[in-house]
Amino acid sequence: MTITITAFERSPDGGRGLARDTRVRWALEEAGQPYEVRLVSFGAMKERAHLALHPFGQIPTYEEGDLALFETGAIVFHIAQRHAGLLPDDANARARAITWMFAAVNTVEPPILELVTAKILEADKPWHEERLPLVEDRIRDRLKQLSTRLGDADWLDGAFSAGDLMMVSVLLRLKSSGILDEYPKLAAYLARGEARPAYQRAFAAQLAVNTARAS
């Protein structure tokens, strides 16, 4: 059955890999699964047809036969369960990899998204300058904990897994902030993720869409 995902017709980040469809593209590339992409505009995301797939009017969505999914964590988890390459065979290692998937989106990502909101949507607020350092410190607390746990290992728990895929995807949002540079082990971890051929293919595919639209 053909896999179809949705993505921005024109991504707000210009195709730099921060849109959430990158995570799904990457998972499919790691699993060696072909897929098609249906591009949607911001207007189309709020129309009935797309809301039937994603009740919150966002991207990406995932369709395969009569199965329709939304939320990147759930989609990547589905791909990892159905195809080899993203979850270990050992039951305990598999459970730990899934735990890291949840940690990425539930524990590490929220303060990072808060920083994005503070910089983009709240920059004109009178309390912006006072709030920003507080948000950045909350991120630093999480990064310090994550860096300590990673240590000198290449990946979070043995071999690369869907847990690393989700964590690297979350950390990508910090590349331009300079905060990640304070944690060289995490910066190197991010670089290893970006260097994976599957990630490179996913990134190039998303960039190609936005480059074509821009031209």
N, C-alpha and C positions, 0 to 999 in steps of 0.2 A: 504494500500500500504506500502511496506517495505521502511523504511528510511535507506539510506546508506550514510555514511560520509567517507571522506578520512583523513588519518593521516600519519605522518612520519613512515616509516618502522623502522627507528631508530632515535629517537628524539635527536636533539643537546643537550638538557638539561638532557638527560638520564631519562626522565619520571617524572620530578619534577613539572609538571603541568604548565609550562610556554609556551609550544607550544599551538597555538591558537585552536587546536581541543578540548582542555580542556573546553573552553567556550561553545562550541556547545554540547559536551557530558553533561556538567553540566545542560544546559538548557533543554535538552531532559530528563535528570534524574528528574529535578524539575517538568517537565510536565508529567512524568510517561509514556514516550513514548519509546518503544523498538526500537533499531536501530542496524545496522550492520556497521562494519568498514572495509574499504578496505585500506590496507597499501600500500604506494607507496615509492619507493626509490627516492633519489635526481635526479637520471638520468631519471626515469619515469615521474617525475614532469615536465620535459621539453619536453616530447614527445607529439605528436599530440593528442593522445587520452585524456591526462590530460589537455592539453591546450584548448581543446574544452569545458571543464568544468570550467577551471580557466585560463583566458587569460594571467595572469601574472606568471603562473607556480608555484603557492604556494598551501598550504593547510590551512584550510580544504575546501572541497566542500561538498555540500548537494544535494542528489538526492532522489526524491520521485515521482514515476510515471514518467510523462514527464516533471517534474519540476527539473531544475538544478540551484543551487545557489552557489555563492562564496562570500567572505567577511564575517567575523564572525559577525559583527554588523547586517548585513542584514539577515543572517541566524538565529541569535538569535531573531531578531525582528519578522521574519516569524513564528518561533516556538511559540513565546509569543502571537502572534495574533491568531494563529490557535488553541492553546490549553490553557486550564485554568491553573492558578498557577503562572504566571509571570507578568501579568498586572492587575491592579485594574479594577473593573467593572465601577466605577464612571468615567465619561468621562474626567473631569478635572484632577483627580488623574492619570488616564491613560496617559494623555498628559504629565504630569510632569515626570512620570516614563520614558517615551520615551525621554524626554529632557535630563534626566540623562544618558541614554544610549549614546546619542550623545556627552554629556559633557565628558564622560569617554574616548571615542576614539578620540575626536577632540581637547579637551582642556587639559586633564590631561596626557594622554598617550604620546603625541609627545615629551615633554622634557625628559620623562623617556626612551623612545627609543633612544633619542639622547645620553643619558648617556651610554646605552648599546653599541652604535656605538663607542663612545669615548673610552670606556674601552677595547673593543675587536678588533675593526678594525683600531683604530688610536693610539694605545698605543706606536707605534714606531715613531710617528711623533715628530718633534722637538718642536712643540707648544703644545704637549699633556698636559704637567704639568700646563701650564698657562690656557688652555681651560677648564680643568676638573672642577675647582671650579666655573666657570661661569655657566656651565651646571647644576651643583648641586644646585646652588642658584636659578636657574629658576625653578627647581623642588620644592625647598623649598617654593617659592612664591605660587605655586599652592597648595601645601599641607597645607600651612597655611590657605589659603582661604577655602579649602575643609573642614578642621578641624573645622573652625569657623562655617561653615554652618551646619555641622553634629551636633556639640554641644554634648549634652549628650544623644542624640537619638540612638536607636539601628541601624536604617536604615535611608536612605536619605530622605524619604518622607512617613512616616507611615509604612506600612507593607513592608516586603522584596519584591523586584520586579526585573524585568530584568535590571533596572537601577543599582541596587546594584550588580547584577551578573556581569555586565560589569565593574563596578568600582572596585570591589574586584579583578577581573581578571587582571586589569591594575596594581593595587597596589601590586599584588603578585611579580611583577618584581623587586620590591624594597626590598624584604625581606632580601636578602644577603648584601645589600648596607650599612645598618645601619642607613640610613637617616630616615626611617619610625619610628625608635625608638625615634626620636625627637618629635614625635607627638603621644602621648599615646592614644588619642581618636581614631586616625586612625589605630593604631596598634591593638587596641581592636576590631575595626570594621572589620578589615581584619580577625582576629581570629574568629569572629562570622561567617563570610562567610565560612571560611575553616571548621568550625565545623558542617555545615549543612550536613545532611546525603546524600543529592543528590550530593554535592560537593565531599564528601568522596568516593562515588561510582565512580564518574567520574575520580577522581585522581587515585584510585586503578586500574581502567581499563587501563588508559594510562600507569601507572607504570608497570603493568603486561606485557604489550607488550614489553617494553624496557628491563625489567628484563629477559624475555624469550630470547630476541635477544642477550643480553649480555652473557648469559650462553651458 
